[in-house]
Amino acid sequence: MKISIDWLREYIEISESPDRLQEDLTLYGLVVESVSTIEGDTVLEIEVTSNRPDCLSHIGVARELAAIFQRPLRLPRVRRNLSITNERIPFTVEIRDPDLCPRYVGLVLDGVRVRPSPEWMQRRLLAAGMRPVNNIVDITNYVLLEYGHPLHAFDFALLSEGRIVVSRAAEDQKITTLDGVERTLDSGMLLINDGQGPVAIAGVMGGLNSEISLRTSAVLLECAYFTPTSVRRTSKKLGLSTEASYRFERGADWNNTVPAIARTCHLMEQLTGGTIAGGIRDAYPVPIAPIEIELRRTDAESLLGVELTDAFIKSTLQRLNFKLKPKGRSAWSVTCPTYRADMELEADLVEEIARFHGYHNIATTIPPSKGAGAPSPHRAFETAARRILLGLGYSEAVNLSFAPESEHPDFPPLSGDRVGVRNPLTEETQYMRTSLAAGLAKATRNNFNHDNRHVRLFEIGSVYRRGEGGRPVERDMLGIAGTGDFTGLNWAQPRECYDYFHMKGAVEALMRGMRCGEFEVAPTTAVSWLNPADASMLMVAGKPLGVLGSIHPELSEKLKIRQPVFLAEIDFQEVRAHAFVPVRYEALGRFPAVERDLSITVGPEVTYSEIHKGIATLGIDQLVRTDLIDVYTGERIAQDRVGLTLRFVFQDRERTLTVDRIQGFSDNIVTFLKSSFGAELR
C-alpha cells in the first residue's frame, strides 16, 4: 500500500522525518518496506497484512499514527445533509439477498460535468499507484484511498427504470465488465441490477453498459458493504482482482458507507459542479452489531509473559478507539470499532496491547517443560534409509505436498481418491499429493532443463488419500528416481547408462540394508504410469509394498522427458513393520563349496522368478545359492525359445560333497525343470 506523507498531513500533524515514520510504524506492526519519492511526494510503501484491512487507506494509517504519537485525528470535510426536500430524480434501492449484501447506500447527483481532475488530485492518485481517468472516476478512487471503502459511480441515464436491485446471479448469466470481457456467472455470485439486468458484479467491477462517459450528466453513487466470503469467492472464481475486491474480501467497515458517500458527494459538488438530485437511500435491513469481547488482565499477562497495569490496558485500547466497560476486577467488556474486522477473540485484543507495550520489551523465554523430549519413533528407520541411499549416490529431494489438477490422471494412486484443498492459493496447490513419483519426475525434468542429465534422487515424505468414510489418510512413502550415465565421457571404459536393474538393485540394497526379511520383485501391470515392459511390484512377506520401473513412454512424451527415467515408490510406513529383523549368525562352512553351471532353453513365457521359486521347493539343503548368469537368444536356438545359464552353489556343512552327490542334485534339478517348464538342455 502506497501512503503519501503529504496526504497524511491533512489528517494528523506530522513533524517526524520519513525515516522516523518508517521506524515507528514498523515497530508497531505496520512494516514499511521502503521510502521513495513519487510525483514530488515522499511515499511510504507499507506491507499491510490480510488481517488489517483498516490500514488500506490514508485515514487508517493516520489513525495508527494518532494512537502512536497520541495526537488528534482530523477527518476530511464531508457533505453534512444528504437529503433534499424536492427530489428531481427519484430512484429506488432494493436488497434481495441481505446475507451477501447487508447494507447498500445510494445517492444521485445531476448537473455533473465530466472533465480531467485537478492537478493536485491527479498527483496524489499517481503517487498512490492509480492512473487518473476523469473527475468522476478519480473522485471515487480518491475516496477509496482516503477512507479505504470502495465506491462506484453509474451513469444514471443508462440505468433502466431508475432502480437498483441487489440479488444473486442466475446460473450461467453473463455480464460484460468495464475491461470489455464477457464473464459467465453462477448462482453464488452477487449482482447489482437495474430494472432490466446486471450493471455490476458486486464488490468486484462495474459493467460496461453503465460506464461513465463524456456525455454523463447524472450519476448514481454506490457505497455498500458486501460479505467478504462472497466477494472472495467471486473474485477467485472469475480470476478478477481489483482494488475494490482486494478490500471487500478482507473486510470493509459497514458503518463507513454513509461517511464515505458524504465525502464523495462533497468532492463531486466541488469538482464537477453537480448537486444532489436524489437524496440518500440507505438500505440496511438488519443492522450489524459491533463485536464485543471480554478481556481479563490475567489472561493478557499469561499470554504475553509480562506484568501489566489496568491503566496501561485501558489507555492503550482507548487510544485505538475501543470502548471499555468494567466487568469486575481487572476485567472489561470491550466494544471494538467496526473498522477492525480482525477482532474476534480475546487474544486479538492482547495483540493490540502487545504492540503498544513493545514486542522488543517482551523477554525471550523458553517454555517450562516437565520432561525431556523424545525422538520420533520413526527416526531410526528414516535415518537408516537415508544412509543407505546416500551411500548409493542418491541425493535427498524435498517436494511440495500439494498437487495440481493435471497430476491426477498422470500419476493416479493405486488405491483411494485424492484429497482436495478447500481454499488453494494457486492452481498448483488444488489437491494434496497422492504420489511421490510425480514430484520426483518433475524434479528430474528440472535437472534436464539445467543440462544435468545424471540424476539420482530420493524422497521420504507423506502422501494423502481418502480412506473409509471419505476421511483423509496420511501415509509415509519413499520415492526413488534415477537416470543418466555413471562415468560420463571416459576413454578408459564404455559409457554405461542407468537401467531397470540399477533401480532394482537400489531397492534390493535398501531392503537388505534395513533387514526387511523375505522380499522379492515381481512383474506387474497395475501401474499406469510405468512402462509395462519393466513395471514391477515389490513384495515383502507376500504383501505388495511398492512399485518400480521406467516411466511409461506416452507419459515421458507428455512430460517432455527425453531420456529413460526410472522410478520407485515404496510404502515406507508398511516397510517399517518388517524392518530390522533380528540378525542371525552362522559360522563359516569348514567344507568347500562347489559350483555347477547348467544351460537350458525354455519358452519365452517362463520367468526366472518362477524357476528360482520352483527349485527352492525341491528341498535341497545343500543348494546355498542359485544365480542367473546368462540369457541368450539367436543362432542355434529356436525362435520360440530362450537360452538360460544357471549357476548353482552347493555346500554341505557336515562333510565334503562328492561328485556323485553333486550329480544327483543336478539330475534332480534338470528333471524338475523338464517336467515343470518344458526345459531342454543346450
C-alpha positions in Angstrom: 0.0 0.0 0.0 1.5 3.4 -1.1 0.9 6.1 1.5 1.7 9.7 0.7 3.2 11.6 3.7 1.9 14.9 2.3 -1.6 13.4 2.1 -1.3 12.1 5.7 -0.7 15.6 7.0 -4.3 16.5 6.2 -5.4 14.2 9.0 -2.6 14.4 11.6 0.2 16.7 12.4 3.5 15.2 11.4 6.9 16.6 12.2 8.8 13.4 12.1 11.2 12.5 9.3 10.2 9.8 6.8 12.9 7.5 8.3 11.4 8.0 11.8 7.9 7.2 10.5 9.3 4.1 8.8 10.9 3.0 12.1 7.9 3.7 14.3 5.2 2.2 12.0 7.3 -1.0 11.6 7.9 -1.2 15.3 4.1 -1.1 15.9 3.3 -3.8 13.3 2.8 -1.9 10.0 6.0 -2.9 8.2 7.3 0.0 5.9 9.2 -1.8 3.2 10.6 1.3 1.5 10.5 5.1 1.4 10.6 6.7 -2.1 9.7 9.9 -3.9 6.9 9.8 -6.5 5.5 12.9 -8.2 7.5 15.1 -5.8 5.9 13.5 -2.8 7.5 11.2 -0.2 5.7 7.8 -0.3 5.8 5.0 2.3 5.4 1.5 0.8 3.6 -0.3 3.6 3.1 -4.1 3.8 -0.4 -4.4 5.1 -1.2 -7.9 6.4 -4.5 -9.5 5.4 -5.9 -9.1 8.9 -5.6 -5.3 8.9 -7.9 -4.0 6.1 -8.4 -0.9 8.1 -4.9 0.2 7.2 -5.5 0.0 3.5 -6.2 3.8 3.4 -4.6 7.1 4.4 -7.1 7.7 7.2 -6.4 4.2 8.5 -2.6 4.8 8.7 -3.3 8.3 10.2 -5.4 6.6 12.9 -2.4 4.4 13.7 -0.1 7.4 13.9 -2.6 9.3 16.1 -2.5 6.4 18.5 1.3 6.0 18.4 2.0 9.7 18.9 -1.1 10.5 20.9 -2.2 13.3 18.6 -5.7 14.3 17.5 -7.0 12.9 14.2 -8.6 15.4 11.8 -11.2 13.8 9.4 -11.8 15.5 6.0 -14.8 17.7 5.1 -18.0 15.9 4.1 -21.5 16.9 2.9 -23.5 17.2 6.1 -27.0 16.9 4.8 -27.5 14.1 2.2 -31.3 14.5 2.0 -33.3 17.1 -0.1 -36.9 18.1 0.1 -37.8 18.1 -3.6 -36.1 15.3 -5.5 -35.6 15.9 -9.2 -34.5 12.3 -9.8 -36.4 9.6 -7.9 -34.8 6.2 -7.6 -35.2 3.0 -5.5 -32.8 0.6 -3.9 -33.7 -3.0 -3.0 -31.6 -5.7 -1.4 -33.0 -9.2 -2.1 -30.0 -11.1 -0.7 -29.0 -9.4 2.6 -26.9 -12.4 3.5 -24.4 -11.3 0.8 -25.1 -7.5 1.0 -26.2 -6.4 4.4 -26.1 -2.7 3.5 -26.3 -0.6 0.4 -26.2 3.2 0.2 -27.1 5.2 -2.9 -27.2 8.9 -3.9 -27.9 10.7 -7.2 -26.3 13.9 -8.4 -27.1 15.7 -11.6 -25.5 18.6 -13.4 -22.1 17.0 -13.3 -19.5 17.8 -15.9 -17.0 15.1 -16.9 -13.5 16.5 -17.3 -10.0 15.9 -16.1 -9.4 16.1 -12.4 -7.4 19.0 -10.9 -3.6 18.6 -10.8 -3.4 18.0 -7.1 -5.8 15.1 -7.2 -4.0 13.5 -10.2 -0.7 13.9 -8.5 -1.9 12.1 -5.3 -3.5 9.3 -7.3 -0.3 8.7 -9.3 1.8 8.8 -6.0 -0.6 6.1 -4.7 -0.2 4.0 -7.8 -3.5 4.8 -9.6 -4.0 6.1 -13.1 -6.2 9.2 -13.4 -9.2 8.8 -15.7 -11.7 11.6 -15.3 -13.0 13.7 -12.4 -15.9 11.3 -11.6 -13.9 8.1 -11.5 -10.9 9.9 -9.9 -13.1 11.1 -7.0 -14.3 7.6 -6.2 -10.7 6.3 -6.4 -9.6 9.2 -4.2 -12.1 8.4 -1.5 -11.2 4.7 -1.8 -7.6 5.6 -1.0 -8.7 8.1 1.7 -11.3 6.1 3.6 -10.4 2.5 2.4 -14.0 1.9 1.4 -14.7 1.1 -2.3 -17.3 3.2 -4.2 -18.8 3.0 -7.7 -20.4 5.7 -10.0 -23.0 4.7 -12.5 -24.2 6.8 -15.4 -27.8 7.3 -14.2 -29.2 7.8 -17.7 -28.1 4.2 -18.5 -29.9 2.7 -15.5 -33.3 1.3 -16.6 -36.3 2.4 -14.6 -34.1 4.2 -12.0 -33.9 1.1 -10.0 -31.1 -0.7 -8.1 -31.7 -4.3 -7.2 -29.0 -6.3 -5.4 -29.5 -10.0 -5.9 -27.8 -13.3 -6.7 -26.9 -14.0 -10.3 -28.7 -16.7 -12.3 -26.7 -19.8 -13.2 -24.6 -19.1 -16.4 -25.8 -15.4 -16.5 -23.4 -13.2 -18.4 -22.2 -9.6 -18.0 -19.6 -7.6 -19.8 -17.4 -5.8 -17.3 -15.6 -2.4 -17.6 -12.5 -4.2 -19.1 -14.5 -5.3 -22.1 -14.6 -9.0 -21.1 -17.8 -11.0 -21.1 -18.0 -13.1 -17.9 -20.1 -16.1 -17.1 -21.5 -16.1 -13.5 -23.1 -18.6 -11.2 -25.8 -18.5 -8.6 -23.2 -18.0 -5.8 -22.2 -14.6 -7.2 -23.9 -11.2 -6.3 -25.0 -8.7 -9.0 -26.1 -5.1 -8.9 -29.0 -4.8 -11.3 -31.2 -2.1 -12.8 -34.7 -2.6 -14.0 -33.7 -4.8 -16.8 -30.4 -6.6 -16.0 -27.0 -6.6 -14.4 -24.9 -3.4 -14.3 -22.1 -4.5 -12.0 -20.5 -7.5 -10.2 -21.0 -6.6 -6.6 -17.7 -5.7 -4.9 -15.6 -6.6 -7.9 -16.1 -4.5 -11.1 -18.8 -2.4 -12.8 -20.5 -3.2 -16.0 -19.6 -1.7 -19.4 -23.3 -0.8 -20.0 -23.3 1.8 -17.2 -19.9 3.3 -17.6 -19.2 7.0 -17.0 -18.5 8.9 -20.3 -18.2 12.4 -21.5 -22.0 12.5 -22.1 -22.7 11.7 -18.5 -24.7 14.4 -16.7 -26.2 12.5 -13.8 -24.5 9.8 -11.7 -25.7 7.4 -9.1 -23.1 6.9 -6.3 -22.9 3.4 -4.7 -21.3 2.7 -1.4 -22.1 -0.7 0.1 -20.9 -3.4 2.4 -20.6 -6.9 0.8 -19.9 -10.1 2.7 -16.1 -10.8 2.5 -16.5 -14.5 1.7 -18.9 -13.7 -1.2 -16.5 -11.2 -2.8 -13.5 -13.5 -2.2 -15.2 -16.4 -3.9 -16.4 -14.4 -6.9 -13.1 -12.7 -7.4 -11.2 -16.0 -7.2 -13.6 -17.9 -9.5 -13.6 -15.2 -12.1 -9.9 -14.7 -11.8 -10.6 -10.9 -11.4 -8.9 -9.0 -8.7 -9.5 -5.2 -8.3 -8.7 -2.5 -5.7 -12.4 -2.9 -4.6 -12.4 -6.7 -4.3 -9.0 -6.6 -2.5 -10.6 -4.5 0.3 -14.0 -6.1 0.4 -12.7 -9.6 0.7 -10.6 -8.7 3.7 -13.5 -7.0 5.5 -14.7 -3.4 5.0 -16.4 -1.3 7.6 -20.2 -1.5 7.4 -20.6 1.8 9.3 -18.2 3.6 6.8 -20.7 3.6 3.9 -22.5 6.9 4.8 -19.3 8.9 5.7 -17.6 7.7 2.5 -20.5 8.7 0.3 -20.8 12.0 2.1 -17.1 12.7 1.4 -17.6 11.7 -2.2 -20.7 13.9 -2.5 -18.7 16.9 -1.1 -15.9 16.4 -3.7 -18.4 15.9 -6.5 -20.0 19.2 -5.7 -16.6 20.9 -5.5 -15.0 19.4 -8.6 -17.9 18.5 -11.0 -20.5 21.2 -10.4 -23.1 18.5 -9.5 -25.8 18.8 -6.9 -27.9 16.3 -5.1 -31.0 15.3 -7.2 -31.9 12.1 -5.4 -31.5 12.0 -1.7 -29.6 9.2 0.2 -31.1 5.7 0.2 -29.7 3.6 3.0 -30.9 0.0 2.6 -29.9 -1.7 5.8 -32.5 -4.4 6.6 -30.7 -6.0 9.6 -28.2 -3.7 11.4 -24.9 -5.4 12.3 -23.9 -5.0 16.0 -20.2 -4.3 16.8 -18.1 -7.1 18.2 -17.9 -7.3 22.0 -15.1 -9.2 23.6 -14.4 -9.9 27.3 -10.8 -9.1 28.4 -9.1 -10.0 31.6 -5.7 -8.6 32.7 -4.6 -12.0 34.0 -5.2 -13.6 30.6 -3.2 -10.8 28.8 -0.3 -11.3 31.3 -0.4 -15.0 30.8 -0.3 -14.8 27.0 2.5 -12.2 27.0 4.5 -13.2 30.0 4.8 -9.7 31.3 3.2 -7.7 34.1 0.6 -5.1 33.0 -1.4 -2.4 34.8 -5.1 -1.7 34.4 -4.3 1.9 33.5 -2.0 0.8 30.6 -4.5 -1.6 29.2 -7.3 1.0 29.3 -5.3 3.8 27.9 -3.9 1.7 25.0 -7.3 0.4 23.9 -8.9 3.8 24.2 -6.2 5.3 22.1 -7.2 2.7 19.4 -10.9 3.7 19.7 -12.0 0.6 21.7 -14.7 1.2 24.3 -14.3 -0.4 27.6 -17.0 -1.3 30.2 -15.8 -2.7 33.5 -16.9 -6.3 34.3 -15.3 -7.0 37.7 -11.8 -6.5 39.0 -9.3 -6.0 36.1 -11.8 -7.2 33.6 -13.7 -5.4 30.9 -16.3 -5.9 28.1 -14.6 -4.3 25.1 -16.6 -3.0 22.2 -14.5 -3.0 19.0 -14.6 -0.3 16.3 -16.5 -1.6 13.3 -13.5 -0.9 11.0 -11.4 -3.5 12.9 -12.6 -6.6 11.0 -9.7 -8.6 12.6 -11.2 -8.5 16.1 -12.8 -11.8 17.1 -11.1 -13.2 20.2 -9.6 -12.0 23.5 -6.1 -12.9 22.0 -6.7 -10.2 19.3 -7.1 -7.6 22.0 -4.0 -8.9 23.7 -2.1 -8.5 20.4 -3.0 -4.8 20.4 -1.7 -4.4 24.0 1.5 -6.2 23.0 2.0 -3.9 20.0 1.9 -0.8 22.3 3.8 -2.5 25.1 6.5 -3.2 22.5 7.5 -6.7 21.3 11.1 -5.7 22.0 10.2 -5.3 25.6 8.9 -8.8 26.0 11.8 -11.1 27.1 12.5 -14.2 25.2 12.0 -17.2 27.4 11.8 -21.0 27.0 8.5 -22.5 28.0 8.8 -24.7 31.1 8.8 -28.5 30.5 8.3 -31.4 32.9 10.3 -33.8 30.9 12.8 -34.1 28.0 11.5 -34.6 24.5 11.8 -37.9 22.9 13.0 -38.6 19.3 10.4 -39.7 16.8 9.9 -43.5 16.8 10.3 -43.4 13.1 13.6 -41.6 13.2 15.8 -44.7 13.2 14.0 -46.1 10.1 14.3 -42.8 8.2 18.0 -42.4 9.2 18.8 -46.0 8.0 17.1 -45.4 4.7 18.8 -42.1 4.2 22.3 -43.5 4.9 21.8 -46.4 2.5 20.6 -44.3 -0.4 23.1 -41.6 0.2 25.8 -44.3 0.2 24.5 -45.5 -3.1 25.0 -42.0 -4.6 21.4 -40.6 -4.3 20.6 -37.1 -3.1 17.6 -36.3 -1.0 14.8 -34.2 -2.6 12.0 -32.3 -0.8 9.0 -31.5 -3.0 5.7 -29.8 -2.2 2.9 -31.8 -0.6 0.4 -30.2 -3.0 -0.5 -31.2 -6.5 -2.4 -29.6 -9.4 -5.5 -31.0 -11.2 -3.3 -32.2 -14.1 -1.2 -34.5 -12.0 -4.0 -36.9 -11.0 -4.6 -38.5 -14.4 -0.8 -38.8 -14.9 0.0 -40.4 -11.6 -3.2 -41.9 -10.1 -2.9 -43.6 -6.7 -3.1 -47.4 -6.6 -5.9 -47.1 -4.1 -8.2 -44.4 -2.7 -9.1 -41.0 -4.1 -7.3 -37.6 -3.9 -7.9 -35.0 -1.1 -8.9 -31.5 -2.3 -7.7 -28.3 -0.6 -10.7 -26.1 0.3 -9.0 -22.7 -0.4 -6.0 -23.4 -2.6 -3.6 -20.4 -3.1 -2.8 -21.4 -6.7 -3.8 -23.9 -9.4 -0.7 -25.9 -8.4 -2.0 -26.4 -4.9 -5.6 -27.6 -5.5 -5.0 -31.1 -4.1 -2.8 -32.9 -1.6 -0.4 -35.2 -3.4 -1.2 -38.9 -3.8 2.3 -39.9 -5.1 5.9 -39.0 -4.6 6.7 -40.2 -8.1 5.1 -37.1 -9.7 7.3 -34.7 -7.8 10.5 -36.7 -8.5 9.6 -36.8 -12.2 9.3 -33.0 -12.2 12.5 -32.6 -10.3 14.3 -34.8 -12.8 12.9 -32.8 -15.7 14.0 -29.6 -13.9 17.5 -31.1 -13.8 17.3 -31.8 -17.5 16.3 -28.2 -18.2 19.5 -27.1 -16.4 21.7 -29.5 -18.6 22.1 -32.1 -15.8 21.5 -35.5 -17.3 22.9 -37.5 -14.4 20.1 -37.6 -11.7 19.9 -39.7 -8.6 17.1 -38.6 -6.2 15.1 -40.0 -3.3 12.4 -38.5 -1.1 10.9 -39.6 2.2 7.5 -37.9 2.7 3.8 -38.2 3.1 1.0 -38.8 0.5 -2.7 -38.2 1.2 -5.7 -40.3 0.1 -9.3 -40.7 1.1 -9.9 -43.6 3.4 -13.0 -45.1 4.9 -15.9 -42.7 5.1 -14.1 -40.2 2.9 -11.7 -39.1 5.7 -8.2 -38.1 4.6 -5.5 -40.6 5.4 -1.8 -39.7 5.5 0.9 -42.3 4.7 4.7 -42.2 4.8 6.2 -43.1 1.5 9.7 -43.4 0.0 10.4 -42.5 -3.6 13.5 -43.0 -5.8 14.4 -41.6 -9.2 17.4 -42.5 -11.4 18.6 -41.7 -14.9 21.7 -40.9 -16.9 25.1 -42.4 -17.1 27.7 -43.4 -14.4 31.1 -42.4 -15.8 30.4 -39.7 -18.3 32.8 -39.3 -21.1 35.6 -41.7 -20.2 38.2 -43.0 -22.6 39.1 -46.0 -20.4 35.7 -47.7 -20.4 32.4 -47.7 -22.4 29.6 -45.4 -21.3 27.1 -47.2 -19.1 23.6 -45.8 -18.6 21.2 -46.3 -15.7 18.7 -49.0 -16.4 15.9 -51.0 -14.7 18.4 -53.3 -13.0 20.2 -50.4 -11.3 16.9 -49.3 -9.9 16.0 -52.9 -8.9 19.5 -53.1 -7.3 18.9 -49.9 -5.3 15.6 -51.1 -4.0 17.1 -54.5 -3.0 20.0 -52.8 -1.3 17.6 -50.7 0.6 15.6 -53.7 1.7 18.7 -55.7 2.7 20.2 -52.7 4.5 17.1 -52.3 6.5 16.9 -56.1 7.2 13.4 -56.5 5.8 13.3 -60.2 5.9 11.9 -62.0 2.8 11.2 -59.8 -0.2 11.1 -60.2 -3.9 10.5 -58.1 -7.1 7.8 -59.5 -9.4 6.3 -58.2 -12.7 3.0 -56.2 -12.6 0.6 -54.5 -14.9 -1.3 -52.5 -12.2 0.6 -49.2 -12.5 -0.5 -47.0 -15.4 2.5 -44.6 -15.2 5.1 -47.3 -15.5 6.3 -49.0 -18.7 4.6 -52.4 -18.9 7.9 -53.8 -20.3 9.6 -53.5 -16.9 6.9 -52.5 -14.4 7.5 -54.4 -11.2 6.0 -54.9 -7.7 8.0 -55.0 -4.5 6.6 -57.9 -2.4 7.5 -58.0 1.3 6.3 -61.0 3.3 3.9 -61.7 0.5 2.4 -58.2 0.5 2.8 -55.6 -2.3 4.5 -52.6 -0.7 6.0 -50.8 -3.6 6.4 -50.4 -7.4 9.3 -49.7 -9.6 10.2 -49.4 -13.3 10.6 -46.8 -16.1 8.2 -44.1 -16.9 5.6 -45.0 -19.5 6.8 -43.8 -22.9 3.5 -41.9 -23.5 3.8 -40.1 -20.2 7.5 -39.3 -20.9 6.5 -37.7 -24.1 3.7 -35.7 -22.4 6.1 -34.5 -19.7 8.8 -33.8 -22.3 11.3 -36.2 -20.7 13.8 -37.0 -23.4 15.7 -39.9 -21.8 14.7 -43.0 -19.9 13.8 -42.2 -16.2 13.3 -45.0 -13.7 11.1 -44.5 -10.6 10.3 -46.5 -7.5 7.7 -45.7 -4.8 7.6 -47.7 -1.6 5.1 -47.7 1.2 7.6 -46.8 3.9 5.1 -46.9 6.7 4.3 -50.5 6.0 8.0 -51.4 5.4 8.8 -50.2 8.9 6.7 -53.0 10.3 9.0 -55.5 8.5 12.4 -53.8 9.1 15.2 -54.6 11.4 14.6 -58.3 11.6 16.9 -59.7 14.3 20.3 -60.7 12.8 21.2 -64.5 12.7 24.8 -65.5 12.6 26.3 -68.7 11.3 29.9 -69.9 11.3 31.7 -70.1 8.0 31.5 -73.5 6.5 34.6 -75.7 7.0 34.0 -77.7 3.8 34.4 -76.3 0.3 31.6 -75.1 -1.9 31.1 -76.4 -5.4 29.7 -74.6 -8.4 27.9 -76.2 -11.3 26.5 -74.4 -14.4 23.5 -75.6 -16.2 22.4 -74.3 -19.7 18.8 -74.8 -20.7 16.2 -73.5 -23.1 12.7 -72.6 -22.1 9.7 -70.8 -23.7 9.7 -67.0 -23.6 6.8 -67.0 -21.2 8.8 -68.7 -18.4 10.3 -66.2 -15.9 13.5 -66.7 -13.9 11.4 -65.9 -10.8 9.2 -69.0 -11.4 12.3 -71.1 -12.0 14.0 -69.9 -8.8 10.9 -70.4 -6.7 10.4 -73.9 -8.1 14.0 -75.1 -7.4 13.6 -73.8 -3.9 10.7 -76.2 -3.3 12.9 -79.2 -4.1 14.2 -79.2 -0.5 17.9 -79.5 -1.4 19.5 -78.2 1.8 23.0 -78.3 0.2 21.9 -75.8 -2.5 23.0 -72.5 -0.9 22.7 -70.2 -3.9 21.2 -70.0 -7.4 22.1 -67.3 -9.9 21.1 -66.5 -13.5 24.4 -65.6 -15.2 23.4 -65.5 -18.9 20.4 -65.1 -21.2 20.8 -65.8 -24.9 18.6 -65.7 -28.0 19.9 -66.1 -31.5 21.7 -68.8 -33.6 21.5 -72.4 -32.6 18.3 -71.7 -30.6 14.8 -71.9 -31.9 12.9 -68.6 -32.3 10.3 -69.6 -29.7 13.0 -70.5 -27.1 15.2 -68.6 -24.7 18.6 -69.8 -23.5 19.3 -69.5 -19.8 22.5 -70.4 -18.0 22.1 -71.0 -14.3 24.8 -71.3 -11.7 24.3 -73.5 -8.6 26.4 -73.3 -5.5 26.4 -76.5 -3.3 27.9 -76.8 0.2 27.5 -79.4 2.9 28.3 -78.0 6.4 29.0 -81.5 7.8 31.2 -83.1 5.2 32.8 -82.7 1.8 30.5 -83.2 -1.2 31.3 -86.0 -3.6 30.9 -85.9 -7.3 28.1 -88.4 -7.2 26.1 -86.4 -4.7 26.5 -83.2 -6.7 25.5 -85.0 -9.9 22.4 -86.4 -8.1 21.4 -82.9 -7.1 21.9 -81.6 -10.6 19.9 -84.5 -12.1 17.1 -83.8 -9.7 17.0 -80.1 -10.8 17.1 -81.0 -14.5 14.2 -83.5 -14.1 12.2 -80.8 -12.3 12.9 -78.1 -15.0 11.9 -80.5 -17.8 8.7 -81.6 -16.2 7.6 -78.2 -14.8 8.8 -75.8 -17.5 9.4 -77.9 -20.6 13.1 -77.1 -20.3 15.7 -78.7 -22.7 19.4 -79.0 -22.1 21.6 -77.0 -24.6 
